[in-house]
C-alpha cells in the first residue's frame, strides 16, 4: 500500500452541530439524558483534528489504514480514528564521526550532513519502526560503503575520483546510495554531503609528511622545468648576439652552474675562476 489522501469534514461546520447536543440535553432536565448527552458530546469532540502547516495526520480505523490528511486547518472525522502525526518538514541530520577504512585501507574519520523529509506518510508510519533511528543507522551504513569505494586522496593517478578532491561526484554517489536505502521508509533525500573528512589520528602525521613531500616534488619539478627554459634561452641569446663562443666542455660547465643557481633553495655564493694562461 501507498499513501492515500483523506478529505475530512470542516471542523467549523461540525462545531455548531455538536454544541446543540449539550444544549438539548439541558432542556430535557433529565439526569439520565444529561449523562448520555455528556458522553455523546465527549465522543464527538474527539473527532476534531487540527493540522499545522507542513504537518500531516495518519488515520487508522480498527487496525486498517484509512488515509492521510495533508491539508492544514481545522477538521472533523470519525472519533474512532486513531490519529498519528507525521511531520512533512525538512530535517537536518549531522552524523557522528565514524572511523572507517578507505579504498586503500587507510583509516579515516568521516561524517555526513543529510537533509531529508517524509514523502510517503504510509511508508514512514508503517514500513519501518522508529523512523529517526532508521535514518541514522542507514546513513552510517551508507557512509561506510562510500568510504570503502573511494580513496581519501590520489597517489599515482591524478584523475582518480577521491573523497578529498572530487567532492561533487562523491556527494552525488552518497545521495544516490542514501535514497536507495531510505526509499523503503518513504523518505526523500534533499541533499547529502560530506561534513567532515580527515585521516585517523594514528596515521595523520605520516600522511601529512607524504602530502608535504608530494608538494615539494611537484614544486621542484616546476622549478627545474622553468630553469631549463631559462638556461636554453640564455645560451641561445649569447650565441645569436655573438657575445661569446663556447666549447662543449664550457657549455656543460655553464649549464651546470646556471642550473645550480636557478634550482637551489639557498643563496648561491659566486666563485671567481681565473685562468692561469692569461696572467
Beta strands, then each sheet from edge to edge (+ up, - down):
strand 1: 9-10
strand 2: 48-51
strand 3: 55-61
strand 4: 64-69
strand 5: 73-76
strand 6: 82-87
strand 7: 91-94
strand 8: 98-101
strand 9: 107-118
strand 10: 187-199
sheet 1: 1+ 5- 2+
sheet 2: 4+ 3- 6+
sheet 3: 7+ 9- 8+
sheet 4: 7+ 9- 10+
end
